[in-house]
Amino acid sequence: MKSQAAKPARQSANEGSTASAAASGAARPSDERSADRLWAEHEALAPQLARLETMADAIGGEQLPLETLRSELDRAYDLLAGKVLPHIRTRDDFDKELVRHDYVHAEIHPSHRDAERLVSELGALRARMTRGETEGAPRETRRILYELHALLSPHFADEPQQKRRSHAEV
């Protein structure tokens, strides 16, 4: 059982939020309510991540109309850059705070760097398509979306277990 006297010190040490958590408006690792907001984000994003595979399947072959490809690429990029990456960064910050304050022994996911890289590739592909460079774009879009789906799906599937562990420690 944790000492009651130690708990307030941990909470005040956690009050300084990280820049990415503040910038994204996502949960801060300051208390159980913040953890609940982080997990609520997760639950909202998980079904959207399943759409990455559906989007990749829809892109199919090279015969896809260019406007449809651009639309799918834009939707995927907006989801990933606007919601998933901020969530991942906040989750990393949350885990770092827990480890720093000896709440739990949390593992920071190295796959997060890979997700950042793949979303960056998707953004670069988007920019090339805007300039009219469309050769190979459907194939490249599919590859990136499938890789992101394969990378992020296990991570999001594991989060409910991590939620239970962190709630036990917060």
Backbone as CSV, one residue per row, in Angstrom:
resi,resn,N_x,N_y,N_z,CA_x,CA_y,CA_z,C_x,C_y,C_z
1,MET,0.849,-1.184,0.000,0.000,0.000,0.000,0.887,1.236,0.000
2,LYS,0.525,2.221,-0.760,1.321,3.442,-0.875,1.074,4.349,0.308
3,SER,2.097,5.034,0.708,2.004,5.974,1.825,1.138,7.163,1.430
4,GLN,0.211,7.550,2.302,-0.644,8.708,2.037,0.186,9.985,1.998
5,ALA,1.237,10.066,2.804,2.060,11.275,2.837,2.794,11.476,1.523
6,ALA,3.173,10.393,0.861,3.918,10.516,-0.393,3.017,10.932,-1.552
7,LYS,1.756,10.615,-1.480,0.854,10.870,-2.600,0.748,12.342,-2.985
8,PRO,0.548,13.300,-2.060,0.463,14.697,-2.479,1.732,15.189,-3.162
9,ALA,2.893,14.738,-2.713,4.138,15.171,-3.349,4.180,14.696,-4.797
10,ARG,3.745,13.487,-5.043,3.722,12.969,-6.411,2.757,13.762,-7.267
11,GLN,1.612,14.076,-6.731,0.635,14.821,-7.512,1.161,16.197,-7.871
12,SER,1.789,16.882,-6.945,2.284,18.216,-7.271,3.438,18.144,-8.255
13,ALA,4.235,17.099,-8.189,5.317,16.952,-9.156,4.760,16.696,-10.547
14,ASN,3.622,16.062,-10.612,3.002,15.770,-11.901,2.300,16.968,-12.507
15,GLU,2.067,18.022,-11.751,1.265,19.133,-12.243,1.887,19.851,-13.424
16,GLY,3.194,19.837,-13.574,3.829,20.474,-14.728,3.616,19.630,-15.956
17,SER,2.776,20.084,-16.854,2.465,19.285,-18.037,3.552,19.456,-19.079
18,THR,3.604,18.513,-19.971,4.569,18.585,-21.053,4.012,19.436,-22.180
19,ALA,4.914,19.927,-23.008,4.506,20.824,-24.087,3.559,20.140,-25.064
20,SER,3.850,18.891,-25.420,2.984,18.251,-26.411,1.596,17.984,-25.857
21,ALA,1.497,17.656,-24.584,0.171,17.432,-24.000,-0.617,18.729,-23.995
22,ALA,0.035,19.817,-23.618,-0.654,21.105,-23.583,-1.024,21.553,-24.992
23,ALA,-0.100,21.358,-25.930,-0.347,21.803,-27.296,-1.487,21.028,-27.944
24,SER,-1.585,19.755,-27.646,-2.622,18.951,-28.287,-3.954,19.037,-27.567
25,GLY,-3.950,19.607,-26.359,-5.175,19.663,-25.583,-5.531,18.314,-24.993
26,ALA,-4.587,17.389,-25.048,-4.846,16.043,-24.559,-4.611,15.958,-23.054
27,ALA,-4.884,14.803,-22.524,-4.789,14.583,-21.086,-3.371,14.785,-20.567
28,ARG,-3.263,15.302,-19.350,-1.993,15.426,-18.651,-1.939,14.343,-17.587
29,PRO,-0.730,13.859,-17.268,-0.626,12.784,-16.294,-0.690,13.277,-14.856
30,SER,-1.591,14.192,-14.537,-1.604,14.779,-13.201,-2.492,14.032,-12.227
31,ASP,-3.508,13.365,-12.682,-4.389,12.666,-11.766,-5.220,11.643,-12.517
32,GLU,-6.072,10.959,-11.789,-6.868,9.901,-12.402,-7.808,10.429,-13.477
33,ARG,-8.344,11.633,-13.296,-9.227,12.194,-14.334,-8.467,12.412,-15.629
34,SER,-7.216,12.845,-15.524,-6.405,13.011,-16.733,-6.188,11.669,-17.412
35,ALA,-5.924,10.652,-16.611,-5.764,9.310,-17.183,-7.055,8.879,-17.867
36,ASP,-8.186,9.164,-17.238,-9.470,8.806,-17.844,-9.660,9.507,-19.187
37,ARG,-9.249,10.777,-19.285,-9.370,11.499,-20.565,-8.473,10.861,-21.621
38,LEU,-7.271,10.456,-21.215,-6.358,9.811,-22.148,-6.967,8.509,-22.669
39,TRP,-7.552,7.727,-21.781,-8.154,6.456,-22.203,-9.411,6.702,-23.031
40,ALA,-10.143,7.758,-22.737,-11.322,8.087,-23.551,-10.892,8.450,-24.972
41,GLU,-9.792,9.203,-25.092,-9.233,9.501,-26.421,-8.918,8.202,-27.140
42,HIS,-8.258,7.306,-26.407,-7.883,6.020,-26.987,-9.112,5.286,-27.520
43,GLU,-10.150,5.217,-26.706,-11.353,4.493,-27.108,-12.017,5.128,-28.326
44,ALA,-11.909,6.440,-28.455,-12.478,7.123,-29.622,-11.631,6.892,-30.873
45,LEU,-10.318,6.774,-30.698,-9.426,6.618,-31.845,-9.348,5.181,-32.352
46,ALA,-9.474,4.215,-31.482,-9.291,2.813,-31.876,-10.148,2.415,-33.084
47,PRO,-11.449,2.712,-33.096,-12.238,2.327,-34.274,-11.811,3.084,-35.535
48,GLN,-11.350,4.312,-35.366,-10.900,5.084,-36.527,-9.636,4.475,-37.120
49,LEU,-8.770,3.914,-36.260,-7.558,3.273,-36.761,-7.890,2.048,-37.605
50,ALA,-8.958,1.369,-37.266,-9.378,0.218,-38.064,-9.686,0.651,-39.496
51,ARG,-10.071,1.905,-39.661,-10.384,2.422,-41.000,-9.143,2.532,-41.880
52,LEU,-7.944,2.577,-41.287,-6.732,2.672,-42.108,-6.642,1.494,-43.070
53,GLU,-6.916,0.302,-42.566,-6.871,-0.881,-43.419,-7.966,-0.818,-44.484
54,THR,-9.144,-0.365,-44.096,-10.248,-0.221,-45.045,-9.891,0.790,-46.132
55,MET,-9.255,1.894,-45.732,-8.828,2.899,-46.716,-7.810,2.302,-47.675
56,ALA,-6.835,1.568,-47.131,-5.807,0.958,-47.975,-6.444,-0.031,-48.951
57,ASP,-7.386,-0.825,-48.462,-8.091,-1.769,-49.341,-8.836,-1.030,-50.454
58,ALA,-9.472,0.090,-50.106,-10.259,0.855,-51.079,-9.385,1.455,-52.172
59,ILE,-8.156,1.765,-51.827,-7.256,2.375,-52.812,-6.956,1.385,-53.921
60,GLY,-6.841,0.114,-53.576,-6.720,-0.940,-54.575,-5.562,-0.744,-55.526
61,GLY,-5.851,-0.777,-56.803,-4.807,-0.707,-57.816,-4.582,0.689,-58.350
62,GLU,-3.797,0.744,-59.382,-3.392,2.008,-59.991,-4.541,2.710,-60.727
63,GLN,-5.668,2.038,-60.943,-6.763,2.611,-61.717,-7.703,3.492,-60.900
64,LEU,-7.427,3.676,-59.634,-8.272,4.492,-58.766,-8.274,5.938,-59.263
65,PRO,-9.439,6.566,-59.357,-9.472,7.978,-59.762,-8.621,8.831,-58.814
66,LEU,-7.892,9.753,-59.386,-6.963,10.581,-58.624,-7.659,11.341,-57.498
67,GLU,-8.834,11.860,-57.759,-9.557,12.610,-56.718,-9.934,11.716,-55.542
68,THR,-10.300,10.476,-55.821,-10.629,9.532,-54.745,-9.385,9.231,-53.921
69,LEU,-8.268,9.024,-54.598,-7.011,8.777,-53.893,-6.652,9.961,-53.000
70,ARG,-6.743,11.163,-53.550,-6.433,12.360,-52.748,-7.354,12.466,-51.536
71,SER,-8.614,12.170,-51.735,-9.582,12.236,-50.641,-9.231,11.230,-49.537
72,GLU,-8.910,9.997,-49.922,-8.538,8.971,-48.936,-7.240,9.358,-48.224
73,LEU,-6.292,9.859,-48.990,-5.012,10.277,-48.419,-5.210,11.426,-47.434
74,ASP,-6.025,12.397,-47.800,-6.303,13.526,-46.904,-6.985,13.069,-45.621
75,ARG,-7.973,12.183,-45.757,-8.675,11.691,-44.556,-7.720,10.945,-43.628
76,ALA,-6.884,10.099,-44.209,-5.935,9.337,-43.395,-4.934,10.271,-42.722
77,TYR,-4.396,11.209,-43.483,-3.401,12.127,-42.921,-4.007,12.987,-41.812
78,ASP,-5.201,13.502,-42.032,-5.852,14.328,-41.006,-6.065,13.541,-39.719
79,LEU,-6.493,12.307,-39.834,-6.681,11.458,-38.660,-5.354,11.218,-37.945
80,LEU,-4.348,10.843,-38.710,-3.069,10.468,-38.110,-2.325,11.662,-37.531
81,ALA,-2.172,12.713,-38.322,-1.406,13.876,-37.862,-2.180,14.702,-36.850
82,GLY,-3.495,14.761,-37.014,-4.292,15.623,-36.146,-4.773,14.983,-34.864
83,LYS,-4.894,13.652,-34.850,-5.447,12.999,-33.664,-4.556,11.896,-33.105
84,VAL,-4.103,10.994,-33.970,-3.364,9.832,-33.477,-1.992,10.226,-32.936
85,LEU,-1.216,10.997,-33.697,0.115,11.374,-33.204,0.050,12.199,-31.921
86,PRO,-0.843,13.189,-31.805,-0.933,13.885,-30.513,-1.293,12.933,-29.364
87,HIS,-2.162,11.971,-29.623,-2.511,10.986,-28.590,-1.284,10.159,-28.200
88,ILE,-0.528,9.708,-29.198,0.665,8.905,-28.933,1.680,9.709,-28.130
89,ARG,1.888,10.961,-28.516,2.848,11.805,-27.786,2.406,12.004,-26.340
90,THR,1.131,12.242,-26.150,0.603,12.423,-24.800,0.760,11.136,-24.006
91,ARG,0.500,10.017,-24.647,0.657,8.726,-23.969,2.108,8.515,-23.554
92,ASP,3.061,8.839,-24.435,4.476,8.739,-24.070,4.788,9.624,-22.876
93,ASP,4.299,10.860,-22.910,4.533,11.786,-21.799,3.936,11.244,-20.507
94,PHE,2.746,10.678,-20.607,2.067,10.099,-19.446,2.922,8.981,-18.856
95,ASP,3.392,8.069,-19.718,4.220,6.960,-19.249,5.523,7.450,-18.632
96,LYS,6.140,8.460,-19.247,7.388,9.003,-18.697,7.166,9.571,-17.306
97,GLU,6.053,10.253,-17.112,5.736,10.791,-15.783,5.536,9.669,-14.774
98,LEU,4.848,8.616,-15.183,4.627,7.499,-14.272,5.944,6.851,-13.877
99,VAL,6.819,6.647,-14.849,8.119,6.042,-14.566,8.943,6.973,-13.688
100,ARG,8.954,8.245,-14.032,9.758,9.209,-13.280,9.345,9.260,-11.816
101,HIS,8.088,9.066,-11.560,7.600,9.136,-10.183,7.360,7.757,-9.579
102,ASP,7.949,6.739,-10.193,7.883,5.369,-9.675,6.466,4.862,-9.483
103,TYR,5.545,5.318,-10.292,4.176,4.795,-10.188,4.130,3.365,-10.715
104,VAL,4.663,3.179,-11.887,4.698,1.852,-12.506,5.962,1.775,-13.341
105,HIS,6.314,0.581,-13.702,7.409,0.410,-14.648,6.775,0.331,-16.030
106,ALA,6.700,1.453,-16.694,6.035,1.519,-17.999,7.065,1.432,-19.113
107,GLU,6.660,0.804,-20.180,7.524,0.683,-21.343,7.099,1.720,-22.374
108,ILE,8.029,2.592,-22.758,7.748,3.564,-23.808,7.852,2.820,-25.142
109,HIS,6.868,2.979,-25.970,6.792,2.213,-27.206,7.732,2.767,-28.274
110,PRO,8.730,1.980,-28.681,9.602,2.437,-29.775,8.840,2.547,-31.088
111,SER,7.700,1.887,-31.187,6.912,1.961,-32.418,6.390,3.370,-32.664
112,HIS,6.374,4.202,-31.628,5.886,5.568,-31.808,6.783,6.348,-32.766
113,ARG,8.098,6.112,-32.710,9.004,6.769,-33.668,8.673,6.323,-35.092
114,ASP,8.380,5.033,-35.239,8.018,4.523,-36.564,6.718,5.150,-37.056
115,ALA,5.760,5.333,-36.163,4.496,5.977,-36.545,4.756,7.405,-37.011
116,GLU,5.598,8.135,-36.279,5.946,9.514,-36.682,6.562,9.508,-38.082
117,ARG,7.480,8.574,-38.328,8.157,8.497,-39.624,7.155,8.204,-40.742
118,LEU,6.265,7.253,-40.513,5.296,6.885,-41.547,4.301,8.005,-41.826
119,VAL,3.874,8.708,-40.798,2.964,9.844,-41.018,3.696,10.941,-41.786
120,SER,4.970,11.119,-41.496,5.774,12.088,-42.249,5.865,11.673,-43.724
121,GLU,6.060,10.390,-43.977,6.076,9.889,-45.359,4.737,10.155,-46.045
122,LEU,3.655,9.942,-45.314,2.324,10.192,-45.870,2.158,11.675,-46.209
123,GLY,2.656,12.550,-45.348,2.604,13.990,-45.610,3.426,14.374,-46.830
124,ALA,4.603,13.761,-46.974,5.449,14.041,-48.138,4.774,13.551,-49.423
125,LEU,4.127,12.400,-49.343,3.401,11.876,-50.500,2.263,12.816,-50.885
126,ARG,1.590,13.319,-49.893,0.509,14.288,-50.122,1.037,15.529,-50.848
127,ALA,2.180,16.026,-50.400,2.783,17.213,-51.016,3.174,16.931,-52.468
128,ARG,3.746,15.741,-52.721,4.109,15.386,-54.100,2.870,15.332,-54.992
129,MET,1.794,14.766,-54.460,0.565,14.685,-55.262,0.010,16.070,-55.552
130,THR,0.126,16.976,-54.609,-0.337,18.351,-54.818,0.439,19.003,-55.960
131,ARG,1.722,18.635,-56.088,2.552,19.173,-57.180,2.314,18.425,-58.495
132,GLY,1.403,17.444,-58.482,1.101,16.707,-59.702,1.941,15.460,-59.900
133,GLU,2.762,15.109,-58.941,3.612,13.918,-59.033,2.831,12.727,-58.487
134,THR,2.094,12.060,-59.380,1.169,11.014,-58.930,1.620,9.595,-59.268
135,GLU,2.699,9.449,-60.021,3.147,8.113,-60.394,3.488,7.292,-59.145
136,GLY,2.886,6.123,-59.044,3.134,5.231,-57.910,2.427,5.629,-56.623
137,ALA,1.662,6.711,-56.654,1.017,7.209,-55.429,0.037,6.207,-54.814
138,PRO,-0.794,5.533,-55.605,-1.705,4.565,-54.975,-0.958,3.451,-54.237
139,ARG,0.050,2.904,-54.873,0.836,1.828,-54.260,1.517,2.308,-52.984
140,GLU,2.113,3.485,-53.045,2.811,4.042,-51.883,1.833,4.362,-50.748
141,THR,0.679,4.901,-51.090,-0.335,5.205,-50.073,-0.781,3.926,-49.381
142,ARG,-1.059,2.902,-50.172,-1.465,1.614,-49.587,-0.391,1.074,-48.657
143,ARG,0.856,1.092,-49.102,1.950,0.564,-48.281,1.999,1.271,-46.931
144,ILE,1.956,2.598,-46.962,2.058,3.376,-45.725,0.858,3.099,-44.819
145,LEU,-0.339,3.080,-45.385,-1.531,2.839,-44.563,-1.524,1.442,-43.953
146,TYR,-1.129,0.445,-44.730,-1.049,-0.910,-44.173,0.010,-0.983,-43.067
147,GLU,1.152,-0.350,-43.287,2.196,-0.354,-42.251,1.716,0.334,-40.981
148,LEU,1.050,1.459,-41.136,0.530,2.164,-39.954,-0.516,1.324,-39.231
149,HIS,-1.386,0.693,-39.984,-2.401,-0.163,-39.359,-1.727,-1.300,-38.592
150,ALA,-0.763,-1.959,-39.218,-0.068,-3.073,-38.565,0.710,-2.610,-37.335
151,LEU,1.254,-1.427,-37.392,2.047,-0.888,-36.286,1.172,-0.434,-35.122
152,LEU,0.092,0.261,-35.425,-0.717,0.876,-34.370,-1.780,-0.047,-33.781
153,SER,-2.275,-0.992,-34.549,-3.342,-1.860,-34.036,-2.944,-2.620,-32.775
154,PRO,-1.783,-3.282,-32.746,-1.410,-3.984,-31.502,-1.206,-3.015,-30.337
155,HIS,-0.667,-1.857,-30.636,-0.445,-0.852,-29.590,-1.772,-0.444,-28.958
156,PHE,-2.756,-0.154,-29.782,-4.049,0.264,-29.247,-4.774,-0.906,-28.591
157,ALA,-4.558,-2.120,-29.071,-5.182,-3.293,-28.448,-4.621,-3.532,-27.052
158,ASP,-3.369,-3.157,-26.817,-2.720,-3.367,-25.522,-3.091,-2.293,-24.505
159,GLU,-3.583,-1.148,-24.960,-3.833,-0.047,-24.031,-4.846,-0.346,-22.938
160,PRO,-5.904,-1.135,-23.164,-6.802,-1.409,-22.030,-6.095,-2.076,-20.854
161,GLN,-5.147,-2.982,-21.129,-4.378,-3.591,-20.042,-3.527,-2.535,-19.348
162,GLN,-2.923,-1.669,-20.118,-2.093,-0.620,-19.538,-2.943,0.348,-18.734
163,LYS,-4.162,0.571,-19.163,-5.076,1.443,-18.422,-5.313,0.878,-17.026
164,ARG,-5.577,-0.414,-16.953,-5.819,-1.024,-15.641,-4.596,-0.886,-14.750
165,ARG,-3.398,-1.096,-15.303,-2.170,-0.980,-14.508,-1.966,0.449,-14.038
166,SER,-2.158,1.428,-14.913,-1.907,2.814,-14.515,-2.941,3.292,-13.509
167,HIS,-4.200,2.874,-13.652,-5.226,3.265,-12.680,-4.919,2.692,-11.306
168,ALA,-4.306,1.537,-11.271,-3.955,0.941,-9.985,-2.872,1.750,-9.289
169,GLU,-2.103,2.508,-10.069,-0.976,3.252,-9.515,-1.235,4.732,-9.347
170,VAL,-2.201,5.309,-10.094,-2.449,6.759,-10.035,-3.100,7.128,-8.729
